Amino acid sequence: MERMWPGTRALRTFDAAARHLNFSRAADEVGLTPAAVSHQIKEIEAQLDMDLFVRTSRSIRLTPAGVVLAAAAAEALAGMQRATARARRIVREQTELRVSVGARFATHWLLPRLPRFRAAHPAFELSFDITDRLRDFDDDDVDVAIRFGTGRYRDACAQHLFDTSVVAVCSPALLSAGPPLRKPRDLLRYTLCHADCEVDGVTWPRWSAWMAAAGVDDFDDSRCVAFPDSSHVVQAVTDGTAVGLAEPHMIARDLAEGRVVPLFDVNVEVAPGLAYHVVYPARTQDDPRIVALRAWLADEVATMRA
């Protein structure tokens, strides 16, 4: 039987061009030049013996035939993505477990503890999808996720790990070299930094929230350094360039080893009802790999709280 399409790459190129209706943006998506995209589209049209786009000097649009084939191309590519994810799960379902986790949690909480998991479960191999984006367990190549949020996810189970809060911390060097810190208001003489991010519609605590909890009124956050991620806050603190707001559980090793020190006894909860959870598909709750990971995470949290 004669093959009707040049191949998967051509299908991806056509799909991108049909969605963007712009060869330059399609080229950026598929990693080609605009001229190469245009040439590939012309090859497809020649092979199918039909026009897929109407071209003008300033724009392109799909022909009626192009509309039909664009829908089919999108469906075919989505189907291949789902099938590939399922195939990969089948290949690794006996021993490998792919975990989706955010960079902050992975770096500061999970990775330092991984040797204990490997020692307890040498038959299981973990791999990681480092992202804070929500994943679709049906379509994406992921078995389990660790997420901060409400714990309510469609067609998934969520096991609570721990709530979180932020405290004020700085480096020992900054504490010894800077102005005396006898009361919270003395922090106004320091460079202050915090994370400027949002989770499930909730803004991460800023210095204004901490100052209010500490009894310092009318504090203006505009004088603070706002980082897009809390990892940058921790870096600024350990470098001795600022006082920051950080999660105690995420900097436990830094605290234990004396790289950072807590300031004052003021703890600001991130948000009621939000916490870290391990999330997994309801259909796999009895999967031995996921059961083992859930039990190990629960043990680690219990040890952390002890």
C-alpha positions as CSV (number, residue, x, y, z in Angstrom):
1,M,0.0,0.0,0.0
2,E,1.3,3.4,-0.9
3,R,2.2,5.6,2.1
4,M,0.0,8.7,2.1
5,W,2.2,10.8,4.5
6,P,5.9,11.5,4.4
7,G,6.3,10.5,8.0
8,T,5.8,11.6,11.7
9,R,8.1,14.6,11.4
10,A,5.9,15.9,8.5
11,L,2.8,15.3,10.6
12,R,4.2,17.3,13.5
13,T,5.2,20.1,11.1
14,F,1.8,20.3,9.5
15,D,0.1,20.1,13.0
16,A,2.2,23.0,14.3
17,A,1.6,25.1,11.1
18,A,-2.2,24.4,11.3
19,R,-2.3,25.5,15.0
20,H,-0.2,28.6,14.7
21,L,-1.2,29.6,11.1
22,N,2.3,31.0,11.0
23,F,5.3,29.2,9.5
24,S,7.8,31.1,11.7
25,R,6.1,30.1,15.0
26,A,5.6,26.6,13.7
27,A,9.4,26.5,12.9
28,D,10.3,27.5,16.4
29,E,8.1,24.7,17.8
30,V,9.5,21.9,15.6
31,G,13.1,23.1,15.4
32,L,13.2,24.0,11.7
33,T,13.7,27.2,9.7
34,P,10.5,28.9,8.4
35,A,11.7,28.1,4.8
36,A,12.1,24.4,5.8
37,V,8.5,24.4,7.2
38,S,7.2,26.0,4.0
39,H,9.1,23.5,1.9
40,Q,7.8,20.5,3.9
41,I,4.2,21.7,3.7
42,K,4.5,22.0,-0.1
43,E,5.9,18.4,-0.2
44,I,2.9,17.2,1.7
45,E,0.5,19.1,-0.5
46,A,2.2,17.6,-3.6
47,Q,2.0,14.1,-2.2
48,L,-1.6,14.4,-1.3
49,D,-2.4,16.4,-4.5
50,M,-4.4,19.0,-2.6
51,D,-3.9,22.5,-1.1
52,L,-3.9,22.5,2.7
53,F,-3.3,26.3,3.1
54,V,-4.3,29.5,1.4
55,R,-1.3,31.8,1.3
56,T,-1.4,35.5,1.0
57,S,1.4,38.1,1.3
58,R,0.7,38.5,5.0
59,S,-0.9,35.4,6.3
60,I,-2.0,31.8,5.8
61,R,-5.2,30.0,6.5
62,L,-6.4,26.4,6.2
63,T,-8.4,25.3,3.2
64,P,-11.5,23.2,4.0
65,A,-9.4,20.1,3.2
66,G,-6.7,21.4,5.5
67,V,-9.2,21.8,8.4
68,V,-10.2,18.2,8.1
69,L,-6.6,16.9,8.0
70,A,-5.4,19.3,10.8
71,A,-8.0,17.7,13.1
72,A,-6.9,14.3,12.1
73,A,-3.2,15.1,12.5
74,A,-3.8,16.5,16.0
75,E,-5.7,13.4,17.0
76,A,-3.1,11.1,15.6
77,L,-0.2,12.9,17.4
78,A,-2.2,12.9,20.7
79,G,-2.9,9.2,20.3
80,M,0.8,8.4,19.7
81,Q,1.7,10.4,22.8
82,R,-0.7,8.4,24.9
83,A,0.3,5.1,23.4
84,T,4.0,5.9,23.9
85,A,3.4,6.8,27.5
86,R,1.5,3.5,28.0
87,A,4.2,1.5,26.3
88,R,6.9,3.0,28.4
89,R,4.9,2.2,31.6
90,I,4.6,-1.4,30.4
91,V,8.4,-1.7,29.8
92,R,9.3,-0.4,33.3
93,E,6.2,-1.6,35.3
94,Q,8.2,-4.2,37.2
95,T,11.0,-2.2,38.6
96,E,11.2,1.4,37.5
97,L,9.1,4.2,39.0
98,R,8.9,7.6,37.4
99,V,8.3,10.4,39.9
100,S,7.1,14.0,38.9
101,V,8.4,16.5,41.5
102,G,9.2,20.2,41.6
103,A,12.8,21.3,41.6
104,R,12.5,22.9,45.1
105,F,11.2,19.8,46.8
106,A,13.5,17.5,44.8
107,T,16.7,19.5,45.7
108,H,16.0,20.4,49.3
109,W,14.0,17.5,50.6
110,L,13.8,14.4,48.4
111,L,17.4,14.0,46.9
112,P,19.2,14.1,50.3
113,R,17.0,11.2,51.5
114,L,17.2,9.0,48.3
115,P,20.1,6.9,49.5
116,R,17.8,5.5,52.2
117,F,15.1,4.6,49.7
118,R,17.6,2.8,47.5
119,A,19.0,0.9,50.5
120,A,15.5,-0.2,51.6
121,H,14.3,-1.0,48.0
122,P,17.3,-2.0,45.9
123,A,15.0,-3.7,43.3
124,F,13.3,-0.4,42.4
125,E,14.8,2.2,40.2
126,L,13.5,5.8,40.5
127,S,13.6,8.3,37.6
128,F,12.4,11.9,37.7
129,D,10.3,14.4,35.8
130,I,11.4,17.7,37.4
131,T,8.5,20.1,37.0
132,D,5.8,21.9,39.0
133,R,3.2,21.5,36.2
134,L,0.3,19.1,36.8
135,R,0.7,15.9,34.9
136,D,-1.9,13.7,33.3
137,F,-1.2,10.1,34.5
138,D,-2.9,8.8,31.3
139,D,-1.1,10.9,28.8
140,D,2.2,11.7,30.4
141,D,5.1,9.3,31.2
142,V,4.7,9.6,35.0
143,D,3.7,7.0,37.6
144,V,3.4,9.2,40.7
145,A,3.8,12.9,41.6
146,I,4.7,15.0,44.6
147,R,2.8,18.2,44.6
148,F,2.0,21.1,46.9
149,G,-1.7,22.0,46.9
150,T,-5.1,20.9,48.2
151,G,-4.6,17.2,47.5
152,R,-7.8,17.1,45.3
153,Y,-7.0,15.8,41.8
154,R,-9.3,14.2,39.3
155,D,-9.1,10.4,39.1
156,A,-6.2,10.4,41.5
157,C,-5.5,9.6,45.2
158,A,-3.4,11.9,47.4
159,Q,-1.5,11.0,50.5
160,H,-0.8,13.9,52.8
161,L,2.9,14.4,53.6
162,F,3.2,17.6,55.6
163,D,2.0,21.2,55.9
164,T,4.6,24.0,55.6
165,S,5.4,27.4,56.8
166,V,8.1,30.0,56.4
167,V,10.6,31.5,59.0
168,A,13.1,34.2,58.8
169,V,16.7,33.0,58.3
170,C,20.2,34.4,57.6
171,S,23.8,33.2,57.5
172,P,25.9,33.2,60.6
173,A,28.3,35.6,58.8
174,L,25.6,38.1,58.1
175,L,24.3,37.9,61.6
176,S,27.7,38.6,63.1
177,A,28.7,41.4,60.7
178,G,25.4,43.2,60.4
179,P,23.5,45.5,62.8
180,P,22.3,43.9,66.0
181,L,19.0,42.0,65.8
182,R,17.3,42.4,69.1
183,K,13.7,42.7,67.8
184,P,11.9,42.0,64.5
185,R,11.9,45.7,63.6
186,D,15.7,45.6,63.5
187,L,15.4,43.6,60.2
188,L,14.4,46.8,58.4
189,R,18.1,47.6,58.3
190,Y,18.8,44.5,56.3
191,T,18.2,43.4,52.7
192,L,15.2,41.1,52.8
193,C,14.2,38.6,50.2
194,H,11.3,36.2,49.6
195,A,9.8,34.0,46.9
196,D,7.2,35.6,44.6
197,C,5.1,32.7,43.5
198,E,1.5,31.4,43.6
199,V,0.2,27.9,44.3
200,D,-3.5,27.0,43.7
201,G,-4.3,30.7,43.6
202,V,-2.6,31.3,47.0
203,T,0.3,33.7,47.1
204,W,3.4,32.5,49.0
205,P,4.0,34.4,52.2
206,R,6.0,37.6,51.8
207,W,7.8,39.8,54.3
208,S,4.7,41.8,54.9
209,A,2.9,38.7,56.3
210,W,5.9,37.8,58.5
211,M,6.2,41.4,59.8
212,A,2.5,41.5,60.6
213,A,2.8,38.3,62.5
214,A,5.9,39.7,64.3
215,G,4.0,42.9,65.3
216,V,5.7,45.2,62.8
217,D,2.9,47.3,61.3
218,D,2.7,49.0,57.8
219,F,5.6,47.1,56.3
220,D,6.0,47.7,52.5
221,D,7.1,44.7,50.5
222,S,8.3,46.9,47.6
223,R,11.7,47.3,49.4
224,C,12.3,43.6,49.3
225,V,14.0,41.4,46.7
226,A,11.4,39.1,45.2
227,F,12.7,35.9,43.6
228,P,10.7,33.7,41.3
229,D,11.7,30.5,43.2
230,S,12.5,29.8,46.8
231,S,15.8,28.1,45.8
232,H,17.1,31.6,44.9
233,V,16.1,32.8,48.4
234,V,18.1,30.0,50.0
235,Q,21.1,30.8,47.8
236,A,21.0,34.5,48.7
237,V,20.8,33.5,52.4
238,T,23.6,31.1,52.4
239,D,25.7,33.5,50.4
240,G,25.2,36.0,53.2
241,T,23.7,38.7,51.0
242,A,20.2,38.8,52.5
243,V,17.8,37.7,55.2
244,G,15.2,35.4,53.6
245,L,11.9,33.6,54.3
246,A,12.3,29.9,53.9
247,E,10.5,26.6,54.7
248,P,12.2,24.9,57.7
249,H,11.7,21.4,56.2
250,M,13.4,22.5,53.0
251,I,16.5,23.9,54.7
252,A,16.7,21.3,57.5
253,R,20.2,20.3,56.5
254,D,21.4,23.9,56.2
255,L,20.0,24.5,59.7
256,A,21.6,21.4,61.1
257,E,25.0,22.1,59.6
258,G,25.0,25.7,60.7
259,R,24.9,27.3,57.2
260,V,21.8,29.3,58.2
261,V,20.3,30.3,61.5
262,P,16.6,31.1,62.4
263,L,15.7,34.6,63.5
264,F,13.0,35.1,66.1
265,D,10.2,32.7,67.0
266,V,7.8,33.7,64.2
267,N,6.3,31.1,61.9
268,V,3.9,32.0,59.1
269,E,1.8,29.2,57.7
270,V,1.7,29.2,53.9
271,A,-2.1,28.6,53.7
272,P,-4.7,26.6,55.5
273,G,-5.6,23.5,53.6
274,L,-2.5,23.4,51.4
275,A,0.2,20.9,51.9
276,Y,2.7,18.5,50.2
277,H,1.1,15.3,48.9
278,V,2.2,12.2,47.1
279,V,-0.4,11.8,44.2
280,Y,-1.0,8.7,42.2
281,P,-3.7,7.2,39.9
282,A,-6.5,5.5,41.8
283,R,-6.1,2.4,39.6
284,T,-2.5,1.9,40.8
285,Q,-3.0,2.3,44.5
286,D,-2.0,-1.4,45.0
287,D,1.0,-1.3,42.7
288,P,3.9,-2.6,44.8
289,R,6.2,0.1,43.6
290,I,3.8,2.9,44.6
291,V,3.0,1.1,47.9
292,A,6.7,1.0,48.7
293,L,7.3,4.6,47.8
294,R,4.2,5.8,49.8
295,A,5.3,3.8,52.9
296,W,8.9,5.1,52.7
297,L,7.7,8.7,52.3
298,A,5.5,8.3,55.4
299,D,8.4,6.9,57.4
300,E,10.6,9.8,56.3
301,V,8.0,12.4,57.3
302,A,7.6,10.7,60.7
303,T,11.4,10.8,61.2
304,M,11.5,14.4,60.2
305,R,8.8,15.3,62.8
306,A,10.5,13.3,65.6
